[in-house]
Amino acid sequence: MSPLWRDEIGIFLAPHKLALTRMARGVRPRSAGESAWANEILEDTHWAAPLTALDGLLAKKEWQGAVARMVISDQWVRYAIVPYSAALSGEAERLTHARHVLTGIYGEVVSHWSVTLSDSRPGSPQVACALPANLLEELQLVLTRHRVPLRSLQPQLVSAYNHWRSKLPDGGAWFVSIEQGSLAAARLAPGGWDRVHSVRIGADWTVELRRLQTFGRLASTTAQEGRVYVDAPAALRIAAGTSGADLVWLDEELAGESTAGKLEFMRRHQA
């Protein structure tokens, strides 16, 4: 069977959460199954437990014979805005430069991580994303063992931004994606992002959200520009309560009809 006509499995992998959704391909794609797993050990932020859970699920018949679209929790991702440099020529030099920028921000811990760069217009900055190489290697081993080709892999902030992009302004606002243990935010500017911010969070995560609201107000000239658009699980939205007119909670009543849309819906509404 052609890979273009194989079913797709959407997978969200996080320290405390694993979500899978299957979309049957064909003339009219349809939902063909969902599954979820939760890690009850709150202090466990490693990928070993969710990968073990994924390994067990993919061994079941209902998850075989498909390709995978992965979204990785921001808790394992590091971001940076890489300024444009006319002195760089070719992808290899740009990646080396991006790795240098990331190391300058996060230290040597990311020097051997896997780094990717976003597409951008000529002369514009790029967004660099770094993921632990060991995580990617172990993930690929699990997928290979169950003959599940990896069609795409995105970090959570990028996946969430792409999902909500049509509902976001072109610039002058913050877009925030929150999961248990992590908050990542992009400052929207015409043509792309001009700042990116990510932190580990705990029970007091609303403090970080209020800080972004303050940044938004100080950096804006209108109320519209100062808004903070938030993608977050339903439980966290309820816990936050109302947080001001400049804060917009993004939500949908129904899941989308694509693999990515259904996976984003599961991530936000899975307990």
Beta strands, then each sheet from edge to edge (+ up, - down):
strand 1: 7-14
strand 2: 17-24
strand 3: 30-38
strand 4: 66-72
strand 5: 78-82
strand 6: 114-117
strand 7: 126-131
strand 8: 150-155
strand 9: 173-179
strand 10: 182-189
strand 11: 192-200
strand 12: 228-231
strand 13: 247-250
sheet 1: 3+ 2- 1+ 4+ 8+
sheet 2: 5+ 7- 6+
sheet 3: 11+ 10- 9+ 12+ 13+
end
